[in-house]
Amino acid sequence: MGRRILNDALRSIVNAEKRGKATVELKPISTVISSFLNIMKYRGYIKNFEVFDPHRVGRITVELQGRVNDCRALTYRQDIKAKDIEKYKTLKLPTHQWGYVVISTPDGILDHEEAIRKNVGGQVLGYFH
């Protein structure tokens, strides 16, 4: 169930970007979605997001910036070692200059650059570029 929620949220963001919308509302929500959005915000792919009523069903309003070309969640959560992150990145992302792979590690949810810097592996949640 949780994997489908992340995939639906990310596809909603991509569809709103393609339609030229300024904001998108995501329902239902999870802590994984907010962590994924934190990475996207830190890397400059979205402007801001706001979580409303996180203890119940809740919703997240995301302000879009127009930089997201593709954003996907992997439904099978592939395990990846720290030494294989660079190879996986070249398979999934179009170029070396832009795009990020998001990984769930023992240190929390990180993008591939932070995971390489900390030398930790984990499960691949998804990617965006």
MMTF fields as JSON, N, C-alpha, C and O atoms, coordinates in Angstrom:
{
  "mmtfVersion": "1.0.0",
  "mmtfProducer": "UNKNOWN",
  "numBonds": 515,
  "numAtoms": 516,
  "numGroups": 129,
  "numChains": 1,
  "numModels": 1,
  "chainsPerModel": [1],
  "groupsPerChain": [129],
  "chainIdList": ["A"],
  "bondAtomList": [4, 2, 8, 6, 12, 10, 16, 14, 20, 18, 24, 22, 28, 26, 32, 30, 36, 34, 40, 38, 44, 42, 48, 46, 52, 50, 56, 54, 60, 58, 64, 62, 68, 66, 72, 70, 76, 74, 80, 78, 84, 82, 88, 86, 92, 90, 96, 94, 100, 98, 104, 102, 108, 106, 112, 110, 116, 114, 120, 118, 124, 122, 128, 126, 132, 130, 136, 134, 140, 138, 144, 142, 148, 146, 152, 150, 156, 154, 160, 158, 164, 162, 168, 166, 172, 170, 176, 174, 180, 178, 184, 182, 188, 186, 192, 190, 196, 194, 200, 198, 204, 202, 208, 206, 212, 210, 216, 214, 220, 218, 224, 222, 228, 226, 232, 230, 236, 234, 240, 238, 244, 242, 248, 246, 252, 250, 256, 254, 260, 258, 264, 262, 268, 266, 272, 270, 276, 274, 280, 278, 284, 282, 288, 286, 292, 290, 296, 294, 300, 298, 304, 302, 308, 306, 312, 310, 316, 314, 320, 318, 324, 322, 328, 326, 332, 330, 336, 334, 340, 338, 344, 342, 348, 346, 352, 350, 356, 354, 360, 358, 364, 362, 368, 366, 372, 370, 376, 374, 380, 378, 384, 382, 388, 386, 392, 390, 396, 394, 400, 398, 404, 402, 408, 406, 412, 410, 416, 414, 420, 418, 424, 422, 428, 426, 432, 430, 436, 434, 440, 438, 444, 442, 448, 446, 452, 450, 456, 454, 460, 458, 464, 462, 468, 466, 472, 470, 476, 474, 480, 478, 484, 482, 488, 486, 492, 490, 496, 494, 500, 498, 504, 502, 508, 506, 512, 510],
  "bondOrderList": [1, 1, 1, 1, 1, 1, 1, 1, 1, 1, 1, 1, 1, 1, 1, 1, 1, 1, 1, 1, 1, 1, 1, 1, 1, 1, 1, 1, 1, 1, 1, 1, 1, 1, 1, 1, 1, 1, 1, 1, 1, 1, 1, 1, 1, 1, 1, 1, 1, 1, 1, 1, 1, 1, 1, 1, 1, 1, 1, 1, 1, 1, 1, 1, 1, 1, 1, 1, 1, 1, 1, 1, 1, 1, 1, 1, 1, 1, 1, 1, 1, 1, 1, 1, 1, 1, 1, 1, 1, 1, 1, 1, 1, 1, 1, 1, 1, 1, 1, 1, 1, 1, 1, 1, 1, 1, 1, 1, 1, 1, 1, 1, 1, 1, 1, 1, 1, 1, 1, 1, 1, 1, 1, 1, 1, 1, 1, 1],
  "groupList": [{"groupName": "MET", "atomNameList": ["N", "CA", "C", "O"], "elementList": ["N", "C", "C", "O"], "formalChargeList": [0, 0, 0, 0], "bondAtomList": [1, 0, 2, 1, 3, 2], "bondOrderList": [1, 1, 2], "singleLetterCode": "M", "chemCompType": "L-PEPTIDE LINKING"}, {"groupName": "GLY", "atomNameList": ["N", "CA", "C", "O"], "elementList": ["N", "C", "C", "O"], "formalChargeList": [0, 0, 0, 0], "bondAtomList": [1, 0, 2, 1, 3, 2], "bondOrderList": [1, 1, 2], "singleLetterCode": "G", "chemCompType": "PEPTIDE LINKING"}, {"groupName": "ARG", "atomNameList": ["N", "CA", "C", "O"], "elementList": ["N", "C", "C", "O"], "formalChargeList": [0, 0, 0, 0], "bondAtomList": [1, 0, 2, 1, 3, 2], "bondOrderList": [1, 1, 2], "singleLetterCode": "R", "chemCompType": "L-PEPTIDE LINKING"}, {"groupName": "ILE", "atomNameList": ["N", "CA", "C", "O"], "elementList": ["N", "C", "C", "O"], "formalChargeList": [0, 0, 0, 0], "bondAtomList": [1, 0, 2, 1, 3, 2], "bondOrderList": [1, 1, 2], "singleLetterCode": "I", "chemCompType": "L-PEPTIDE LINKING"}, {"groupName": "LEU", "atomNameList": ["N", "CA", "C", "O"], "elementList": ["N", "C", "C", "O"], "formalChargeList": [0, 0, 0, 0], "bondAtomList": [1, 0, 2, 1, 3, 2], "bondOrderList": [1, 1, 2], "singleLetterCode": "L", "chemCompType": "L-PEPTIDE LINKING"}, {"groupName": "ASN", "atomNameList": ["N", "CA", "C", "O"], "elementList": ["N", "C", "C", "O"], "formalChargeList": [0, 0, 0, 0], "bondAtomList": [1, 0, 2, 1, 3, 2], "bondOrderList": [1, 1, 2], "singleLetterCode": "N", "chemCompType": "L-PEPTIDE LINKING"}, {"groupName": "ASP", "atomNameList": ["N", "CA", "C", "O"], "elementList": ["N", "C", "C", "O"], "formalChargeList": [0, 0, 0, 0], "bondAtomList": [1, 0, 2, 1, 3, 2], "bondOrderList": [1, 1, 2], "singleLetterCode": "D", "chemCompType": "L-PEPTIDE LINKING"}, {"groupName": "ALA", "atomNameList": ["N", "CA", "C", "O"], "elementList": ["N", "C", "C", "O"], "formalChargeList": [0, 0, 0, 0], "bondAtomList": [1, 0, 2, 1, 3, 2], "bondOrderList": [1, 1, 2], "singleLetterCode": "A", "chemCompType": "L-PEPTIDE LINKING"}, {"groupName": "SER", "atomNameList": ["N", "CA", "C", "O"], "elementList": ["N", "C", "C", "O"], "formalChargeList": [0, 0, 0, 0], "bondAtomList": [1, 0, 2, 1, 3, 2], "bondOrderList": [1, 1, 2], "singleLetterCode": "S", "chemCompType": "L-PEPTIDE LINKING"}, {"groupName": "VAL", "atomNameList": ["N", "CA", "C", "O"], "elementList": ["N", "C", "C", "O"], "formalChargeList": [0, 0, 0, 0], "bondAtomList": [1, 0, 2, 1, 3, 2], "bondOrderList": [1, 1, 2], "singleLetterCode": "V", "chemCompType": "L-PEPTIDE LINKING"}, {"groupName": "GLU", "atomNameList": ["N", "CA", "C", "O"], "elementList": ["N", "C", "C", "O"], "formalChargeList": [0, 0, 0, 0], "bondAtomList": [1, 0, 2, 1, 3, 2], "bondOrderList": [1, 1, 2], "singleLetterCode": "E", "chemCompType": "L-PEPTIDE LINKING"}, {"groupName": "LYS", "atomNameList": ["N", "CA", "C", "O"], "elementList": ["N", "C", "C", "O"], "formalChargeList": [0, 0, 0, 0], "bondAtomList": [1, 0, 2, 1, 3, 2], "bondOrderList": [1, 1, 2], "singleLetterCode": "K", "chemCompType": "L-PEPTIDE LINKING"}, {"groupName": "THR", "atomNameList": ["N", "CA", "C", "O"], "elementList": ["N", "C", "C", "O"], "formalChargeList": [0, 0, 0, 0], "bondAtomList": [1, 0, 2, 1, 3, 2], "bondOrderList": [1, 1, 2], "singleLetterCode": "T", "chemCompType": "L-PEPTIDE LINKING"}, {"groupName": "PRO", "atomNameList": ["N", "CA", "C", "O"], "elementList": ["N", "C", "C", "O"], "formalChargeList": [0, 0, 0, 0], "bondAtomList": [1, 0, 2, 1, 3, 2], "bondOrderList": [1, 1, 2], "singleLetterCode": "P", "chemCompType": "L-PEPTIDE LINKING"}, {"groupName": "PHE", "atomNameList": ["N", "CA", "C", "O"], "elementList": ["N", "C", "C", "O"], "formalChargeList": [0, 0, 0, 0], "bondAtomList": [1, 0, 2, 1, 3, 2], "bondOrderList": [1, 1, 2], "singleLetterCode": "F", "chemCompType": "L-PEPTIDE LINKING"}, {"groupName": "TYR", "atomNameList": ["N", "CA", "C", "O"], "elementList": ["N", "C", "C", "O"], "formalChargeList": [0, 0, 0, 0], "bondAtomList": [1, 0, 2, 1, 3, 2], "bondOrderList": [1, 1, 2], "singleLetterCode": "Y", "chemCompType": "L-PEPTIDE LINKING"}, {"groupName": "HIS", "atomNameList": ["N", "CA", "C", "O"], "elementList": ["N", "C", "C", "O"], "formalChargeList": [0, 0, 0, 0], "bondAtomList": [1, 0, 2, 1, 3, 2], "bondOrderList": [1, 1, 2], "singleLetterCode": "H", "chemCompType": "L-PEPTIDE LINKING"}, {"groupName": "GLN", "atomNameList": ["N", "CA", "C", "O"], "elementList": ["N", "C", "C", "O"], "formalChargeList": [0, 0, 0, 0], "bondAtomList": [1, 0, 2, 1, 3, 2], "bondOrderList": [1, 1, 2], "singleLetterCode": "Q", "chemCompType": "L-PEPTIDE LINKING"}, {"groupName": "CYS", "atomNameList": ["N", "CA", "C", "O"], "elementList": ["N", "C", "C", "O"], "formalChargeList": [0, 0, 0, 0], "bondAtomList": [1, 0, 2, 1, 3, 2], "bondOrderList": [1, 1, 2], "singleLetterCode": "C", "chemCompType": "L-PEPTIDE LINKING"}, {"groupName": "TRP", "atomNameList": ["N", "CA", "C", "O"], "elementList": ["N", "C", "C", "O"], "formalChargeList": [0, 0, 0, 0], "bondAtomList": [1, 0, 2, 1, 3, 2], "bondOrderList": [1, 1, 2], "singleLetterCode": "W", "chemCompType": "L-PEPTIDE LINKING"}],
  "groupTypeList": [0, 1, 2, 2, 3, 4, 5, 6, 7, 4, 2, 8, 3, 9, 5, 7, 10, 11, 2, 1, 11, 7, 12, 9, 10, 4, 11, 13, 3, 8, 12, 9, 3, 8, 8, 14, 4, 5, 3, 0, 11, 15, 2, 1, 15, 3, 11, 5, 14, 10, 9, 14, 6, 13, 16, 2, 9, 1, 2, 3, 12, 9, 10, 4, 17, 1, 2, 9, 5, 6, 18, 2, 7, 4, 12, 15, 2, 17, 6, 3, 11, 7, 11, 6, 3, 10, 11, 15, 11, 12, 4, 11, 4, 13, 12, 16, 17, 19, 1, 15, 9, 9, 3, 8, 12, 13, 6, 1, 3, 4, 6, 16, 10, 10, 7, 3, 2, 11, 5, 9, 1, 1, 17, 9, 4, 1, 15, 14, 16],
  "groupIdList": [1, 2, 3, 4, 5, 6, 7, 8, 9, 10, 11, 12, 13, 14, 15, 16, 17, 18, 19, 20, 21, 22, 23, 24, 25, 26, 27, 28, 29, 30, 31, 32, 33, 34, 35, 36, 37, 38, 39, 40, 41, 42, 43, 44, 45, 46, 47, 48, 49, 50, 51, 52, 53, 54, 55, 56, 57, 58, 59, 60, 61, 62, 63, 64, 65, 66, 67, 68, 69, 70, 71, 72, 73, 74, 75, 76, 77, 78, 79, 80, 81, 82, 83, 84, 85, 86, 87, 88, 89, 90, 91, 92, 93, 94, 95, 96, 97, 98, 99, 100, 101, 102, 103, 104, 105, 106, 107, 108, 109, 110, 111, 112, 113, 114, 115, 116, 117, 118, 119, 120, 121, 122, 123, 124, 125, 126, 127, 128, 129],
  "secStructList": [7, 2, 2, 2, 2, 2, 2, 2, 2, 2, 2, 2, 2, 2, 2, 2, 2, 2, 2, 6, 7, 1, 3, 3, 3, 3, 7, 1, 7, 7, 2, 2, 2, 2, 2, 2, 2, 2, 2, 2, 2, 2, 6, 6, 1, 3, 3, 3, 3, 3, 3, 3, 7, 6, 6, 1, 1, 7, 3, 3, 3, 3, 3, 3, 7, 1, 7, 7, 1, 7, 3, 3, 3, 7, 6, 6, 7, 7, 3, 3, 7, 4, 4, 4, 2, 2, 2, 2, 2, 2, 2, 2, 1, 1, 7, 1, 1, 1, 7, 3, 3, 3, 3, 3, 3, 6, 6, 3, 3, 3, 3, 2, 2, 2, 2, 2, 2, 2, 6, 7, 7, 3, 3, 3, 3, 3, 3, 3, 7],
  "xCoordList": [0.828, 0.0, 0.869, 0.578, 1.919, 2.743, 3.499, 3.734, 3.88, 4.607, 3.717, 4.169, 2.479, 1.523, 1.228, 1.046, 1.183, 0.923, 2.025, 1.736, 3.275, 4.39, 4.356, 4.571, 4.088, 4.027, 2.918, 3.136, 1.735, 0.622, 0.949, 0.619, 1.593, 1.945, 2.943, 2.786, 3.961, 4.967, 4.401, 4.763, 3.532, 2.901, 1.989, 1.889, 1.327, 0.507, 1.36, 0.935, 2.563, 3.468, 3.888, 3.884, 4.246, 4.677, 3.535, 3.742, 2.334, 1.189, 0.852, 0.52, 0.931, 0.663, 1.739, 1.434, 2.991, 4.076, 3.827, 4.008, 3.417, 3.16, 1.993, 1.986, 1.012, -0.143, 0.125, -0.687, 1.263, 1.623, 0.981, 0.856, 0.574, -0.06, 0.984, 2.165, 0.532, 1.43, 1.507, 2.546, 0.41, 0.383, -0.309, -1.049, -0.043, -0.717, -0.987, -0.193, -2.12, -2.492, -2.376, -2.915, -1.665, -1.426, -2.216, -2.145, -2.977, -3.708, -3.669, -3.723, -3.585, -3.186, -1.685, -0.976, -1.212, 0.184, 0.877, 0.229, 2.196, 2.988, 4.274, 4.587, 5.007, 6.278, 7.31, 8.203, 7.209, 8.135, 7.927, 8.897, 6.679, 6.408, 7.0, 7.619, 6.824, 7.374, 8.897, 9.505, 9.534, 10.987, 11.456, 12.447, 10.747, 11.065, 10.925, 11.775, 9.859, 9.646, 10.698, 11.084, 11.164, 12.253, 13.503, 14.166, 13.834, 14.998, 14.774, 15.682, 13.577, 13.28, 13.364, 13.841, 12.904, 12.973, 14.424, 14.827, 15.199, 16.597, 17.404, 18.305, 17.081, 17.794, 17.212, 17.728, 16.149, 15.62, 14.639, 14.436, 14.025, 13.072, 11.64, 10.822, 11.324, 10.034, 10.294, 11.333, 9.333, 9.515, 9.326, 10.209, 8.165, 7.813, 6.702, 6.045, 6.492, 5.337, 4.867, 5.645, 3.577, 2.976, 2.1, 1.282, 2.277, 1.52, 0.36, 0.553, -0.854, -2.046, -2.57, -2.79, -2.771, -3.386, -2.698, -3.319, -1.423, -0.687, -1.147, -0.785, -1.932, -2.319, -3.545, -3.785, -4.309, -5.456, -5.128, -3.988, -6.073, -5.807, -4.804, -3.821, -5.031, -4.076, -3.94, -4.446, -3.231, -2.933, -1.676, -1.332, -1.014, 0.174, -0.067, -0.464, 0.171, 0.103, 1.531, 2.339, 1.83, 3.178, 3.166, 2.348, 4.084, 4.259, 5.314, 6.457, 4.922, 5.804, 6.666, 6.304, 7.8, 8.742, 8.926, 9.47, 8.488, 8.62, 9.9, 10.268, 10.595, 11.857, 11.747, 12.684, 10.65, 10.538, 10.135, 9.058, 11.006, 10.691, 10.099, 9.145, 10.671, 10.18, 10.476, 11.505, 9.563, 9.679, 8.966, 7.751, 9.705, 9.113, 9.479, 10.552, 8.578, 8.833, 8.954, 8.18, 9.91, 10.062, 9.158, 9.23, 8.32, 7.371, 7.998, 7.396, 9.192, 9.801, 10.953, 11.541, 11.304, 12.298, 13.579, 13.812, 14.369, 15.586, 16.679, 16.936, 17.321, 18.455, 19.668, 19.878, 20.469, 21.653, 22.772, 22.557, 23.974, 25.144, 25.75, 25.508, 26.532, 27.13, 28.032, 28.089, 28.737, 29.655, 28.923, 29.504, 27.652, 26.894, 25.991, 25.293, 25.981, 25.075, 25.404, 24.497, 26.669, 27.075, 26.65, 26.2, 26.794, 26.399, 24.882, 24.398, 24.141, 22.675, 22.213, 21.261, 22.899, 22.556, 22.703, 21.857, 23.76, 23.958, 22.914, 22.614, 22.358, 21.315, 19.982, 19.279, 19.624, 18.298, 18.2, 17.156, 19.27, 19.202, 19.731, 20.624, 19.196, 19.59, 21.024, 21.694, 21.507, 22.871, 23.513, 22.858, 24.808, 25.514, 25.229, 25.392, 24.804, 24.673, 23.425, 23.48, 22.322, 21.105, 20.322, 20.429, 19.531, 18.732, 19.31, 20.518, 18.422, 18.819, 18.069, 16.894, 18.752, 18.158, 17.952, 18.874, 16.762, 16.437, 16.501, 15.898, 17.253, 17.534, 17.14, 17.436, 16.47, 16.149, 17.296, 17.518, 18.023, 19.207, 18.989, 17.992, 19.886, 19.797, 19.96, 19.545, 20.568, 20.731, 19.541, 19.579, 18.492, 17.325, 17.2, 17.92, 16.285, 16.081, 17.021, 16.954, 17.905, 18.945, 18.923, 18.405, 19.497, 19.721, 21.048, 21.782, 21.355, 22.526, 23.838, 24.797, 23.902, 25.145, 25.458, 26.605, 24.442, 24.647, 24.964, 25.779, 24.325, 24.583, 26.018, 26.663, 26.525, 27.916, 28.859, 29.855, 28.542, 29.39, 29.454, 30.514, 28.306, 28.267, 28.639, 28.78, 28.8, 29.163, 28.165, 28.549, 26.87, 25.813, 24.974, 24.806, 24.463, 23.55, 22.152, 21.912, 21.237, 19.871, 18.96, 19.37, 17.708, 16.72, 16.394, 16.198, 16.338, 16.008, 14.505, 13.708, 14.119, 12.703, 12.241, 11.152, 13.065, 12.685, 13.742, 14.852, 13.389, 14.313, 13.529, 12.338, 14.22, 13.608, 14.668, 15.84, 14.237, 15.111, 14.273, 14.81],
  "yCoordList": [-1.192, 0.0, 1.251, 2.179, 1.316, 2.505, 2.818, 3.986, 1.801, 2.019, 2.652, 3.483, 2.272, 2.818, 4.294, 5.09, 4.654, 6.042, 6.96, 8.033, 6.557, 7.36, 7.477, 8.56, 6.382, 6.402, 7.325, 8.1, 7.253, 8.118, 9.588, 10.435, 9.896, 11.282, 11.829, 12.952, 11.052, 11.518, 11.655, 12.581, 10.757, 10.877, 12.107, 12.746, 12.452, 13.665, 14.91, 15.853, 14.919, 16.053, 16.188, 17.292, 15.082, 15.117, 15.568, 16.379, 15.05, 15.43, 16.907, 17.569, 17.434, 18.861, 19.724, 20.788, 19.271, 19.999, 20.052, 21.098, 18.938, 18.895, 19.789, 20.346, 19.928, 20.778, 22.242, 23.1, 22.545, 23.927, 24.485, 25.702, 23.626, 24.07, 24.673, 24.329, 25.581, 26.206, 25.392, 25.371, 24.718, 23.904, 22.577, 22.431, 21.627, 20.331, 19.871, 20.122, 19.196, 18.692, 17.171, 16.494, 16.648, 15.216, 14.63, 15.129, 13.558, 12.832, 11.375, 11.094, 10.442, 10.502, 10.757, 10.812, 10.91, 11.268, 10.25, 9.427, 10.322, 9.496, 10.239, 11.249, 9.743, 10.388, 10.193, 11.026, 9.111, 8.891, 9.949, 10.441, 10.306, 11.354, 12.672, 13.373, 13.029, 14.315, 14.301, 15.338, 13.169, 13.089, 13.214, 13.889, 12.566, 12.662, 14.109, 14.607, 14.787, 16.185, 17.102, 18.098, 16.781, 17.559, 17.52, 18.542, 16.353, 16.233, 17.029, 17.714, 16.943, 17.697, 19.203, 19.95, 19.639, 21.063, 21.499, 22.563, 20.698, 21.019, 21.125, 21.956, 20.288, 20.28, 21.263, 21.373, 21.979, 23.039, 22.607, 23.34, 21.45, 20.988, 21.433, 21.499, 21.739, 22.327, 23.541, 23.634, 24.479, 25.687, 25.399, 25.667, 24.852, 24.648, 23.612, 23.324, 23.06, 22.201, 22.394, 22.735, 22.171, 22.372, 21.17, 20.74, 20.635, 19.466, 19.941, 20.688, 19.503, 19.837, 18.591, 17.563, 18.686, 17.631, 16.273, 15.335, 16.154, 14.909, 13.722, 12.586, 13.949, 12.854, 12.099, 10.962, 12.721, 12.029, 11.658, 11.295, 11.735, 11.397, 12.385, 11.972, 13.669, 14.694, 14.938, 14.184, 16.032, 16.379, 17.24, 17.877, 17.248, 18.07, 18.941, 18.443, 20.247, 21.166, 21.49, 21.957, 21.238, 21.422, 22.573, 22.593, 23.543, 24.626, 24.203, 23.922, 24.159, 23.654, 24.769, 25.945, 24.377, 25.335, 25.169, 26.058, 24.06, 23.832, 23.115, 23.133, 22.485, 21.811, 20.304, 19.654, 19.727, 18.262, 17.745, 18.068, 16.941, 16.299, 14.914, 14.522, 14.186, 12.845, 12.549, 12.957, 11.84, 11.546, 10.217, 10.126, 9.196, 7.875, 7.222, 7.462, 6.397, 5.568, 4.13, 3.677, 3.427, 2.014, 1.206, 1.342, 0.379, -0.374, -1.638, -2.29, -1.991, -3.218, -2.972, -3.945, -1.75, -1.376, -2.204, -3.108, -1.895, -2.632, -2.312, -1.141, -3.335, -3.14, -2.705, -3.166, -1.809, -1.304, -1.104, -0.572, -1.537, -1.354, 0.014, 0.606, 0.507, 1.835, 1.917, 2.957, 0.833, 0.865, 0.798, 1.137, 0.363, 0.231, 1.421, 1.415, 2.431, 3.573, 4.32, 4.691, 4.545, 5.296, 4.577, 5.212, 3.255, 2.471, 2.52, 2.63, 2.438, 2.493, 3.867, 3.976, 4.906, 6.277, 6.455, 7.086, 5.909, 6.048, 5.27, 5.635, 4.203, 3.459, 4.204, 4.185, 4.855, 5.445, 6.902, 7.322, 7.68, 9.11, 9.403, 8.702, 10.437, 10.703, 11.221, 10.861, 12.06, 12.582, 12.628, 12.383, 12.947, 13.061, 14.39, 14.496, 15.411, 16.744, 16.922, 17.639, 16.303, 16.559, 15.282, 14.293, 15.352, 14.225, 13.572, 13.599, 12.985, 12.375, 11.071, 10.954, 10.097, 8.84, 8.941, 9.314, 8.616, 8.709, 7.312, 6.366, 7.21, 5.917, 5.955, 6.92, 4.897, 4.743, 3.984, 2.809, 4.658, 4.081, 3.98, 4.494, 3.341, 3.354, 4.759, 5.008, 5.677, 7.063, 7.937, 9.146, 7.362, 8.119, 8.081, 7.346, 8.876, 8.936, 9.988, 11.161, 9.549, 10.411, 10.344, 9.391, 11.381, 11.267, 10.546, 10.279, 10.232, 9.393, 10.086, 9.417, 11.404, 12.111, 12.025, 11.794, 12.211, 12.108, 10.666, 10.439, 9.693, 8.288, 7.911, 7.164, 8.412, 8.141, 8.803, 8.208, 10.05, 10.774, 10.059, 10.0, 9.509, 8.807, 7.334, 6.638, 6.856, 5.48, 4.483, 3.542, 4.711, 3.801, 3.365, 4.109, 2.176, 1.649, 1.567, 2.022, 0.993, 0.856, 0.39, -0.357, 0.837, 0.483, 1.709, 2.802, 1.525, 2.621, 2.868, 1.964, 4.119, 4.488, 4.986, 4.637, 5.798, 6.36, 7.316, 7.369, 8.072, 9.05, 10.199, 10.077, 11.33, 12.475, 13.222, 13.246, 13.834, 14.685, 15.668, 16.484],
  "zCoordList": [0.0, 0.0, 0.0, -0.754, 0.809, 0.916, -0.361, -0.671, -1.099, -2.342, -3.386, -4.173, -3.398, -4.356, -4.055, -4.975, -2.777, -2.387, -2.901, -3.431, -2.754, -3.24, -4.76, -5.304, -5.441, -6.898, -7.396, -8.327, -6.792, -7.187, -6.955, -7.785, -5.838, -5.532, -6.546, -7.025, -6.873, -7.818, -9.228, -9.953, -9.613, -10.939, -10.986, -12.033, -9.89, -9.838, -10.042, -10.71, -9.47, -9.632, -11.096, -11.64, -11.73, -13.127, -14.029, -14.932, -13.793, -14.623, -14.466, -15.449, -13.249, -13.027, -13.695, -14.234, -13.663, -14.338, -15.841, -16.465, -16.42, -17.862, -18.266, -19.364, -17.386, -17.675, -17.379, -17.725, -16.737, -16.448, -15.19, -15.052, -14.275, -13.029, -12.09, -12.155, -11.213, -10.235, -8.948, -8.289, -8.586, -7.372, -7.662, -8.635, -6.791, -6.869, -5.44, -4.534, -5.252, -3.934, -3.935, -4.811, -2.94, -2.844, -1.687, -0.564, -1.965, -0.938, -1.289, -2.486, -0.435, 0.966, 1.08, 0.075, 2.308, 2.511, 3.41, 4.057, 3.437, 4.342, 4.659, 4.03, 5.624, 5.978, 4.882, 4.725, 4.121, 3.009, 1.933, 1.357, 1.656, 0.667, 1.118, 0.318, 2.391, 2.852, 2.838, 2.573, 3.113, 3.026, 1.577, 1.299, 0.659, -0.772, -1.238, -1.976, -0.812, -1.194, -0.572, -1.184, 0.634, 1.25, 0.389, 0.212, -0.149, -1.02, -2.304, -2.775, -2.87, -4.093, -3.847, -4.701, -2.688, -2.356, -2.133, -2.604, -1.428, -1.158, -2.453, -2.56, -3.425, -4.704, -5.716, -6.829, -5.351, -6.201, -7.269, -8.237, -7.131, -8.127, -7.834, -8.751, -6.582, -6.221, -5.34, -4.686, -5.327, -4.514, -3.036, -2.221, -2.696, -1.294, -1.215, -2.215, -0.049, 0.186, 1.616, 2.506, 1.814, 3.126, 3.464, 2.651, 4.663, 5.114, 5.971, 6.93, 5.621, 6.38, 7.07, 6.43, 8.394, 9.201, 9.019, 8.519, 9.419, 9.181, 10.029, 9.723, 11.084, 11.966, 11.473, 11.88, 10.608, 10.037, 8.605, 8.317, 7.712, 6.315, 5.734, 5.118, 5.916, 5.553, 4.064, 3.233, 3.754, 2.369, 2.357, 3.353, 1.238, 1.042, -0.174, -1.228, -0.037, -1.164, -1.591, -0.788, -2.856, -3.386, -4.381, -5.3, -4.198, -5.159, -6.169, -5.808, -7.435, -8.475, -9.06, -9.017, -9.601, -10.148, -11.656, -12.31, -12.206, -13.633, -14.023, -15.198, -13.082, -13.385, -13.464, -13.928, -13.032, -12.987, -14.365, -14.865, -14.974, -16.25, -16.038, -16.71, -15.102, -14.797, -13.333, -12.794, -12.711, -11.294, -11.061, -11.24, -10.666, -10.529, -9.217, -8.663, -8.729, -7.554, -8.024, -8.868, -7.485, -7.819, -6.9, -5.679, -7.471, -6.658, -6.082, -5.229, -6.531, -6.046, -5.08, -4.606, -4.765, -3.761, -3.864, -3.061, -4.82, -5.103, -4.08, -3.8, -3.524, -2.618, -3.426, -4.548, -2.843, -3.543, -2.539, -1.45, -2.916, -2.07, -2.35, -3.401, -1.41, -1.547, -2.773, -3.43, -3.088, -4.227, -5.572, -6.603, -5.575, -6.825, -7.12, -8.134, -6.272, -6.455, -7.737, -8.483, -8.003, -9.196, -10.479, -11.433, -10.496, -11.668, -11.86, -12.987, -10.765, -10.844, -11.334, -12.107, -10.873, -11.278, -12.784, -13.418, -13.359, -14.801, -15.602, -16.738, -15.025, -15.715, -15.727, -16.738, -14.629, -14.479, -14.921, -15.42, -14.746, -15.037, -16.429, -16.907, -17.098, -18.48, -18.645, -19.613, -17.718, -17.824, -16.44, -15.426, -16.419, -15.146, -14.46, -13.244, -15.212, -14.64, -13.778, -12.779, -14.126, -13.37, -13.118, -13.842, -12.057, -11.628, -10.385, -10.152, -9.591, -8.333, -8.118, -8.468, -7.543, -7.12, -5.608, -4.882, -5.134, -3.706, -3.103, -3.609, -2.001, -1.383, 0.093, 0.798, 0.555, 1.969, 2.629, 2.337, 3.518, 4.153, 5.666, 6.173, 6.382, 7.846, 8.44, 9.572, 7.673, 8.118, 7.745, 7.973, 7.18, 6.751, 5.233, 4.558, 4.71, 3.268, 2.697, 3.062, 1.788, 1.231, -0.287, -0.869, -0.934, -2.367, -2.597, -1.646, -3.847, -4.114, -3.757, -3.373, -3.875, -3.54, -2.044, -1.662, -1.201, 0.244, 0.649, 1.543, -0.003, 0.319, -0.051, 0.684, -1.174, -1.554, -0.562, -0.15, -0.174, 0.769, 2.122, 2.745, 2.579, 3.867, 3.741, 4.747, 2.502, 2.204, 2.802, 3.497, 2.516, 2.967, 1.776, 0.81, 1.858, 0.855, 1.436, 2.554, 0.689, 1.172, 0.069, -0.819, 0.127, -0.877, -1.713, -1.181, -3.011, -3.922, -3.861, -4.112, -3.521, -3.486, -4.849, -5.304, -5.497, -6.78, -7.278, -6.748, -8.3, -8.858, -9.458, -9.741, -9.651, -10.328, -11.107, -10.73, -12.205, -13.014, -13.783, -14.533]
}
